[in-house]
Amino acid sequence: MFDQFVKDISGKEMYLIFSLWIFLVFFVVVSILLFITKKQHITYMSDLPLEDGTEELPQSLPL
């Protein structure tokens, strides 16, 4: 089925190689960010959904 869409496109190999490179670059960047992110930040972000928002409420601003 995919061959029907790309049979008339010249240079279709370049599209496939380009999409592979985009995937690889994205994967490498995400992996690097995963390793350089601080453990404290990851713990903070993972605890956010569990907080009910009642602790440490800031003072309301006067209108």
Summary of the structure (lengths in Angstrom):
residues: 63
radius of gyration: 23.3
end to end distance: 61.5
largest distance: 65.7
contacts: 85
relative contact order: 0.06
helix: 67%
strand: 0%
